[in-house]
Amino acid sequence: MKAGVTPTSARRRPARRAFARLPSSLLPSSLLPSSLLPSSLLPFSLLPSLLLAGVAGQASAALPMPEISGSVRALADLRTANRDSPLAPAGALLGAGRDCGVGELRLRGSLAGVTAAGQALAQSCDPGGVDRDGRLDELFWEGGKGAWHVTLGKKVLAWDVGYGFRPLDVIQKELRRALIDQQLEGVPVAMLEHFGASTSTGLVLTNIGRSDTDTGRDEQAAVVRGYGQWGSVDAYGLARWGMQERASLGAAAAWVPTNALEVHASARWGQRATRLVSTWTQNLPLVQDDPWSDAVGGAFWQALAGTQWTGENKVSVLGEIWYDGTAPSDSDWDAWQARNASIQQFVFAPQQARAGNLAWQAQGLSRQNLRRVSMLGRVAYTGGTWQPALDALYNPADGGSTLTASLGWQGDQLRIDAGLRGYFGPHSALLRQLPDRAIAYAAVTLPF
C-alpha cells in the first residue's frame, strides 16, 4: 500500500498468474488500535492429512533444501483523538488517541511443495500493557502435472484488477487501503486449475468442513473462475455459490493500450450479502447487550472503474470510482446518527452506560466502504531510493475525505516507512465522526 501502485506494465501477467494478488480497508486500521493484532487461528481439521498426502507423494524423490525467508519490523503509530466526534464520550473504550509500539517477526518457508508463513508480534500501548500474539497465515501444498495444478491448504487468494476496492475478491475479502501494510491471513482451500497458453480455468472449494451457518470469510463456498488474454486485454470471470450468500456472478477486464496507460473495470452481482446491522429497539434509549450482528440477505451490485498512467520516470497516477451496494443507505446512516444523539441526550443514565452504548455504535464505522459511492486519486513515485506517495479518498454523498501521505526509503536491505492520514470534510460527514482525527506512523523493516 505504501509501496506505490503497481506499474502499468506489471498488470500484464502470464496466464499462470492471472489471479495473482495485486489495502485500511481504511476503516478497521484507523478505528481501533487492536487492529494491529492478528486474529485467532482458523480451525482446519483436514489440513494435516492433506499436507501429509502431498509430501508422501514426493517421498521417493530427494528432498531439496528448504527455502526460508522473513523479516523483523519495529513500528510506532501516534493517534490524535477526535474531540468533535459523537463517539468522543466513548473514546477511552475505543482507544482513541492511544499511541502504540509494535515489534513483528514474519517467517516464510517452503519444502517439497509445502509452503508455510506466519508471524509473531508484541504490542505495547499507552495506556495499557504488553500484548503478545502469533498467527499461522499460510500452510498449503501445491503440485501438478502438465497443464493441471492442485493446491490444498490455507492460502492467500486475492483476486481482481482494482486498487482501492475489489468486487471480485470473493475469497480473501481483503480490506483495502490499510494505513500500515499487514501480512494477510489465508483461507482454507482446495483448488484445481488448468492452464493454457493464454487462458486458465479453476475450481476452488473454501472452508471445507465448516458449519453451514458460517458467514464472511468463513463461509463454505465453491468458486469457478476463468481468465483469458487477447492482445492487450486481460479478461476475468467468476461464478460463486455460498452456503449463506447463494449465487454470485462477476467479471473484470484490464486493457493496456500503450506502455504508459492502463484502464480497468470490474463488476459483480450477488443474490445475498452479509451486512453488519443493528437490532436496536427504537423505544429503548440504552441497551445492555451488543445490538450489532451479521445478517445475510438482499441482492446487490458492486462495480469499479479506473485508469492508471505510469511514466518512464516511474511516476504513476491512479484514479478510480466505485459503487458498493452492500454499504449502508443514506436512511441507515440517518438512523445511526439519530441513535447517537438519543444516547447522549439520555442524561439520566450513568456516564459509563452511555459510553458503552456509544462504543457499540462505533461498529457501524468498521466497514470497508462507508458510503455506496467512493472516489480515489493517488500519485506515487517508485523509481529511486526515496518513494513518496499521496492519495485522497472522497465520498460525494456527504463531502467526507481521507488524505494520506507516505514516504519510504529503501536501502540495500533496510527499509524505513513513515506516513500520516487525516480525515476531513463537514462535521456531518461520516469520516469526520471516526474516533481518531489523524494517525501518524513510522516503521523500520529488515528482511533476511
C-alpha positions as CSV (number, residue, x, y, z in Angstrom):
1,M,0.0,0.0,0.0
2,K,2.7,2.5,0.8
3,A,5.0,0.9,-1.7
4,G,3.2,2.6,-4.6
5,V,0.8,1.5,-7.3
6,T,1.8,-1.5,-9.4
7,P,3.3,-0.1,-12.7
8,T,1.1,-0.4,-15.7
9,S,3.3,-2.9,-17.4
10,A,3.1,-5.2,-14.4
11,R,-0.6,-5.8,-14.9
12,R,0.1,-7.9,-18.0
13,R,0.6,-11.2,-16.2
14,P,1.2,-14.6,-17.8
15,A,-1.8,-16.9,-17.7
16,R,-0.5,-18.9,-14.8
17,R,-0.5,-15.8,-12.6
18,A,-3.8,-14.4,-13.9
19,F,-5.3,-14.1,-10.5
20,A,-2.2,-13.3,-8.5
21,R,-2.6,-10.8,-5.6
22,L,-2.2,-7.2,-6.5
23,P,-5.2,-2.3,1.2
24,S,-7.4,0.2,5.5
25,S,-9.5,-1.1,4.4
26,L,-9.1,2.3,5.5
27,L,-11.6,1.9,8.4
28,P,-10.6,-1.0,10.5
29,S,-6.9,0.1,10.5
30,S,-7.9,3.6,11.6
31,L,-10.7,2.8,14.0
32,L,-9.2,0.6,16.8
33,P,-5.6,0.1,17.7
34,S,-6.3,-3.6,18.3
35,S,-6.5,-3.9,14.5
36,L,-2.7,-4.2,14.6
37,L,-3.1,-7.5,16.4
38,P,-3.8,-10.6,14.2
39,S,-7.0,-12.6,14.6
40,S,-7.1,-16.1,16.2
41,L,-6.2,-19.1,14.1
42,L,-8.9,-20.6,11.9
43,P,-9.6,-24.3,12.5
44,F,-8.8,-26.5,9.6
45,S,-9.1,-30.1,10.7
46,L,-8.4,-31.6,7.3
47,L,-5.2,-29.8,6.6
48,P,-2.7,-32.2,8.3
49,S,-3.8,-35.2,6.3
50,L,-3.9,-33.2,3.0
51,L,-0.4,-31.9,3.5
52,L,0.9,-35.3,4.6
53,A,-0.6,-36.9,1.4
54,G,1.1,-34.3,-0.7
55,V,4.5,-34.8,0.9
56,A,4.2,-38.6,0.8
57,G,3.7,-38.4,-3.0
58,Q,7.2,-37.0,-3.3
59,A,8.9,-39.1,-0.7
60,S,10.7,-41.2,-3.3
61,A,12.5,-38.1,-4.7
62,A,15.4,-36.5,-3.0
63,L,14.2,-33.5,-0.9
64,P,15.8,-30.2,-1.8
65,M,17.0,-27.7,0.8
66,P,14.2,-25.7,2.3
67,E,13.7,-22.1,1.2
68,I,13.4,-19.8,4.2
69,S,12.9,-16.0,4.4
70,G,11.5,-13.5,6.8
71,S,11.7,-10.0,8.2
72,V,11.7,-8.1,11.5
73,R,9.8,-4.8,11.9
74,A,9.6,-2.2,14.6
75,L,6.5,0.0,14.2
76,A,5.1,3.0,16.1
77,D,1.8,4.8,15.5
78,L,0.6,8.0,17.1
79,R,-3.1,8.9,17.1
80,T,-5.0,12.2,17.7
81,A,-8.4,11.7,19.2
82,N,-11.4,13.3,17.5
83,R,-12.9,15.5,20.2
84,D,-15.7,16.6,17.8
85,S,-17.0,13.0,17.2
86,P,-20.4,12.0,18.6
87,L,-18.5,8.9,19.8
88,A,-16.0,11.0,21.8
89,P,-17.5,10.1,25.2
90,A,-16.5,6.5,24.4
91,G,-13.0,7.4,23.3
92,A,-11.3,5.6,26.2
93,L,-13.2,2.4,25.4
94,L,-12.4,2.7,21.7
95,G,-8.7,3.5,22.2
96,A,-9.0,6.9,20.5
97,G,-5.7,8.8,20.8
98,R,-3.9,5.7,22.0
99,D,-0.2,5.5,20.9
100,C,1.3,2.1,20.3
101,G,4.6,0.4,19.5
102,V,4.8,-3.0,17.9
103,G,7.6,-5.5,17.2
104,E,6.9,-8.1,14.5
105,L,8.7,-11.2,13.2
106,R,7.5,-12.7,9.9
107,L,8.7,-16.1,8.6
108,R,8.0,-17.9,5.3
109,G,9.4,-21.2,4.2
110,S,8.8,-23.9,1.5
111,L,9.9,-27.5,1.1
112,A,8.8,-30.3,-1.2
113,G,5.7,-28.4,-2.4
114,V,4.7,-27.3,1.1
115,T,4.7,-23.6,2.0
116,A,4.2,-22.1,5.4
117,A,4.0,-18.5,6.5
118,G,3.3,-17.0,9.9
119,Q,4.1,-14.1,12.2
120,A,4.6,-13.3,15.9
121,L,4.3,-9.9,17.5
122,A,4.4,-7.9,20.7
123,Q,2.4,-4.7,21.1
124,S,2.7,-2.1,23.9
125,C,0.2,0.8,24.1
126,D,0.0,3.9,26.3
127,P,-2.1,3.5,28.4
128,G,-2.0,-0.3,28.6
129,G,0.3,-3.3,29.0
130,V,2.0,-5.6,26.5
131,D,0.1,-7.9,24.3
132,R,1.7,-10.9,22.5
133,D,0.2,-12.9,19.7
134,G,1.0,-15.2,16.8
135,R,-0.7,-16.5,13.7
136,L,-0.2,-19.1,11.0
137,D,-1.1,-17.2,7.9
138,E,-0.5,-19.9,5.3
139,L,0.1,-23.6,5.2
140,F,-0.5,-25.4,1.9
141,W,0.7,-28.0,-0.5
142,E,0.7,-27.4,-4.3
143,G,1.8,-29.5,-7.2
144,G,0.8,-30.5,-10.6
145,K,1.4,-32.4,-13.9
146,G,1.3,-30.8,-17.3
147,A,-1.3,-28.2,-17.5
148,W,-3.0,-29.2,-14.3
149,H,-2.2,-27.7,-10.9
150,V,-3.6,-28.6,-7.4
151,T,-3.5,-26.5,-4.2
152,L,-4.6,-27.8,-0.8
153,G,-4.4,-25.9,2.5
154,K,-4.6,-22.4,3.9
155,K,-3.6,-19.9,1.3
156,V,-4.0,-16.2,0.4
157,L,-6.1,-15.9,-2.7
158,A,-6.9,-12.2,-3.5
159,W,-8.4,-11.5,-6.9
160,D,-9.5,-8.5,-9.1
161,V,-7.9,-5.7,-11.0
162,G,-8.8,-2.8,-8.7
163,Y,-6.6,-0.9,-6.2
164,G,-9.0,0.8,-3.7
165,F,-11.8,-1.7,-3.9
166,R,-12.2,-5.2,-5.4
167,P,-15.7,-6.5,-6.2
168,L,-14.2,-9.9,-7.4
169,D,-12.3,-10.6,-4.2
170,V,-14.8,-13.2,-3.1
171,I,-12.4,-15.5,-1.2
172,Q,-9.7,-13.4,0.6
173,K,-12.1,-10.4,1.1
174,E,-9.1,-8.2,1.8
175,L,-9.7,-4.9,3.5
176,R,-8.1,-2.4,1.1
177,R,-6.0,0.8,1.8
178,A,-4.7,-0.2,5.2
179,L,-2.6,2.6,6.6
180,I,0.1,0.1,7.6
181,D,0.7,-2.9,5.4
182,Q,-0.1,-6.2,7.1
183,Q,0.7,-9.8,6.2
184,L,-2.6,-11.4,5.0
185,E,-4.1,-14.5,6.6
186,G,-5.1,-17.2,4.1
187,V,-8.3,-19.1,3.7
188,P,-8.6,-22.9,3.8
189,V,-9.0,-24.0,0.1
190,A,-8.9,-27.0,-2.2
191,M,-8.2,-25.7,-5.7
192,L,-7.8,-27.4,-9.1
193,E,-6.5,-25.3,-12.0
194,H,-5.9,-25.8,-15.7
195,F,-3.5,-23.5,-17.6
196,G,-3.4,-22.9,-21.4
197,A,-1.1,-20.7,-23.4
198,S,-3.3,-17.6,-22.8
199,T,-6.1,-18.9,-20.7
200,S,-6.8,-20.5,-17.3
201,T,-9.7,-22.0,-15.5
202,G,-10.1,-23.1,-11.9
203,L,-12.4,-24.6,-9.3
204,V,-11.9,-23.5,-5.7
205,L,-13.7,-25.0,-2.6
206,T,-13.3,-22.9,0.5
207,N,-13.7,-23.7,4.2
208,I,-14.5,-27.4,3.7
209,G,-15.9,-28.9,6.9
210,R,-17.1,-25.6,8.5
211,S,-20.6,-25.0,9.7
212,D,-23.3,-24.2,7.1
213,T,-24.2,-21.1,9.1
214,D,-20.7,-19.5,9.0
215,T,-20.6,-16.2,7.0
216,G,-18.0,-13.9,5.6
217,R,-14.5,-15.3,5.1
218,D,-15.6,-18.5,7.0
219,E,-18.5,-19.3,4.7
220,Q,-18.4,-22.6,2.8
221,A,-18.4,-21.8,-0.9
222,A,-17.5,-23.1,-4.4
223,V,-16.0,-20.7,-7.0
224,V,-15.4,-21.3,-10.7
225,R,-13.2,-18.7,-12.3
226,G,-11.6,-18.2,-15.7
227,Y,-9.0,-15.9,-17.4
228,G,-8.1,-15.1,-20.9
229,Q,-5.7,-12.8,-22.7
230,W,-6.5,-11.3,-26.1
231,G,-3.9,-8.9,-27.3
232,S,-3.6,-6.0,-24.8
233,V,-6.8,-7.1,-22.9
234,D,-6.8,-9.4,-19.8
235,A,-10.4,-10.6,-19.0
236,Y,-11.6,-12.4,-15.9
237,G,-14.9,-14.1,-14.9
238,L,-16.2,-16.0,-11.9
239,A,-19.3,-17.7,-10.6
240,R,-19.7,-18.4,-6.8
241,W,-22.1,-20.4,-4.7
242,G,-22.1,-19.9,-0.9
243,M,-24.0,-21.8,1.7
244,Q,-25.3,-18.4,3.0
245,E,-24.9,-15.8,0.3
246,R,-26.0,-18.1,-2.5
247,A,-25.3,-17.2,-6.1
248,S,-22.9,-14.5,-7.3
249,L,-21.5,-13.6,-10.8
250,G,-18.7,-11.3,-11.7
251,A,-16.4,-10.1,-14.5
252,A,-13.4,-7.9,-14.8
253,A,-11.0,-6.6,-17.5
254,A,-7.7,-4.7,-17.8
255,W,-6.7,-3.0,-21.0
256,V,-3.2,-1.7,-21.8
257,P,-3.5,0.4,-24.9
258,T,0.0,1.9,-24.5
259,N,3.1,1.2,-22.5
260,A,2.1,4.0,-20.1
261,L,-1.7,3.7,-19.8
262,E,-3.9,1.1,-18.3
263,V,-7.7,1.0,-18.0
264,H,-9.5,-1.5,-15.7
265,A,-13.0,-2.3,-14.6
266,S,-14.9,-4.9,-12.6
267,A,-18.5,-5.7,-11.6
268,R,-20.3,-8.3,-9.5
269,W,-23.9,-9.2,-8.8
270,G,-24.8,-11.2,-5.7
271,Q,-28.0,-12.9,-4.6
272,R,-27.4,-12.2,-0.9
273,A,-24.9,-10.2,1.1
274,T,-23.6,-10.4,4.6
275,R,-24.2,-7.0,6.3
276,L,-23.5,-5.7,9.8
277,V,-26.8,-4.5,11.1
278,S,-28.2,-3.1,14.4
279,T,-31.2,-4.6,16.1
280,W,-31.7,-1.6,18.5
281,T,-35.3,-1.2,19.8
282,Q,-36.4,2.3,19.0
283,N,-38.3,2.9,22.2
284,L,-35.3,1.8,24.3
285,P,-32.7,4.6,24.9
286,L,-30.0,2.2,26.1
287,V,-29.3,-1.5,25.8
288,Q,-27.4,-4.0,28.0
289,D,-26.2,-6.3,25.2
290,D,-24.4,-5.6,21.9
291,P,-27.1,-4.9,19.3
292,W,-24.9,-5.4,16.3
293,S,-24.6,-8.6,14.4
294,D,-24.2,-10.0,10.9
295,A,-27.3,-10.6,8.8
296,V,-27.5,-12.3,5.4
297,G,-29.9,-11.1,2.7
298,G,-30.7,-8.7,-0.1
299,A,-29.4,-8.7,-3.6
300,F,-26.6,-6.2,-4.5
301,W,-24.3,-4.8,-7.2
302,Q,-20.7,-3.8,-6.9
303,A,-18.8,-2.1,-9.6
304,L,-15.4,-0.3,-10.1
305,A,-13.8,1.6,-13.0
306,G,-10.3,3.2,-13.0
307,T,-7.3,4.1,-15.0
308,Q,-3.5,4.4,-14.3
309,W,-0.7,6.2,-16.1
310,T,2.9,5.3,-15.4
311,G,5.7,7.4,-16.9
312,E,9.2,6.3,-17.8
313,N,10.4,8.3,-14.7
314,K,8.4,5.8,-12.5
315,V,5.8,8.4,-11.5
316,S,2.3,6.8,-11.5
317,V,-1.1,8.5,-11.4
318,L,-4.2,6.4,-10.5
319,G,-7.9,7.3,-10.5
320,E,-10.8,5.1,-9.5
321,I,-14.5,5.3,-8.8
322,W,-16.6,2.5,-7.4
323,Y,-20.1,1.6,-6.2
324,D,-20.8,-0.8,-3.3
325,G,-24.4,-1.9,-2.9
326,T,-23.6,-3.7,0.4
327,A,-22.8,-0.3,2.1
328,P,-25.5,1.3,4.3
329,S,-28.0,3.5,2.6
330,D,-28.5,7.2,3.5
331,S,-31.5,6.3,5.6
332,D,-29.5,3.8,7.5
333,W,-26.9,6.4,8.4
334,D,-29.6,8.9,9.4
335,A,-30.9,6.3,11.9
336,W,-27.4,5.7,13.1
337,Q,-26.8,9.4,13.8
338,A,-30.2,9.8,15.5
339,R,-29.3,6.9,17.8
340,N,-26.0,8.6,18.7
341,A,-27.9,11.8,19.6
342,S,-30.5,9.9,21.7
343,I,-27.8,8.1,23.7
344,Q,-26.1,11.3,24.6
345,Q,-29.3,13.1,25.5
346,F,-30.3,10.3,28.0
347,V,-28.7,12.1,30.8
348,F,-30.5,10.1,33.5
349,A,-28.3,7.1,32.7
350,P,-24.8,6.8,34.2
351,Q,-22.0,8.1,32.0
352,Q,-20.4,4.7,31.9
353,A,-23.6,3.2,30.4
354,R,-23.9,5.9,27.7
355,A,-20.2,5.5,26.8
356,G,-20.7,1.7,26.5
357,N,-23.6,2.2,24.1
358,L,-21.7,4.7,22.0
359,A,-18.8,2.3,21.8
360,W,-21.1,-0.3,20.3
361,Q,-22.3,2.3,17.8
362,A,-18.7,2.6,16.6
363,Q,-19.1,-0.8,14.9
364,G,-21.2,0.9,12.3
365,L,-18.0,2.6,11.1
366,S,-16.0,-0.6,10.7
367,R,-17.0,-1.3,7.1
368,Q,-14.7,-1.3,4.1
369,N,-16.9,1.4,2.4
370,L,-19.0,3.8,4.5
371,R,-20.8,5.3,1.5
372,R,-22.0,3.5,-1.6
373,V,-20.1,5.7,-4.0
374,S,-16.4,6.5,-3.4
375,M,-13.7,8.2,-5.5
376,L,-9.9,7.7,-5.2
377,G,-6.9,9.5,-6.6
378,R,-3.3,8.5,-6.0
379,V,0.1,9.8,-7.1
380,A,3.3,7.8,-6.3
381,Y,6.9,7.5,-7.3
382,T,8.8,4.2,-7.1
383,G,11.9,4.8,-9.2
384,G,14.5,5.6,-6.6
385,T,15.7,5.2,-3.0
386,W,13.0,7.6,-1.8
387,Q,9.5,6.6,-2.6
388,P,6.8,9.2,-1.8
389,A,3.0,8.7,-2.3
390,L,-0.1,10.8,-1.8
391,D,-3.7,9.6,-2.1
392,A,-7.1,11.1,-1.4
393,L,-10.4,9.2,-0.9
394,Y,-13.7,11.2,-1.3
395,N,-17.3,10.4,-0.5
396,P,-19.6,12.5,-2.7
397,A,-22.7,11.7,-0.5
398,D,-21.5,13.8,2.5
399,G,-18.3,15.5,1.4
400,G,-16.0,13.5,3.7
401,S,-12.5,12.8,2.6
402,T,-9.3,11.0,3.7
403,L,-5.9,12.3,2.8
404,T,-2.8,10.0,3.2
405,A,0.8,11.0,2.7
406,S,3.6,8.4,2.9
407,L,7.4,8.3,2.3
408,G,9.5,5.2,2.0
409,W,13.3,4.9,2.0
410,Q,14.7,1.6,0.5
411,G,18.3,0.7,1.1
412,D,20.1,-2.4,0.1
413,Q,18.1,-4.3,2.7
414,L,16.8,-2.0,5.3
415,R,13.5,-0.2,4.6
416,I,12.1,2.8,6.5
417,D,8.5,4.0,6.1
418,A,6.6,6.9,7.6
419,G,3.2,8.4,6.9
420,L,0.2,10.5,8.0
421,R,-3.5,10.0,7.5
422,G,-6.2,12.6,8.3
423,Y,-10.0,12.8,8.0
424,F,-11.6,16.0,6.6
425,G,-15.0,17.4,5.5
426,P,-18.1,18.8,7.0
427,H,-18.8,17.9,10.6
428,S,-21.8,15.7,9.5
429,A,-19.5,13.6,7.2
430,L,-19.1,10.1,8.4
431,L,-15.3,10.2,8.0
432,R,-15.2,13.2,10.4
433,Q,-17.0,11.1,13.0
434,L,-14.4,8.5,13.4
435,P,-12.9,8.2,16.9
436,D,-9.4,9.3,15.6
437,R,-8.9,12.6,13.7
438,A,-5.4,11.8,12.5
439,I,-2.9,8.9,12.6
440,A,0.9,9.1,12.1
441,Y,3.2,6.1,11.9
442,A,6.9,5.1,11.4
443,A,8.3,1.7,10.7
444,V,11.7,0.1,10.2
445,T,11.8,-3.3,8.4
446,L,14.8,-5.6,7.9
447,P,14.4,-8.7,5.7
448,F,16.5,-11.8,5.9
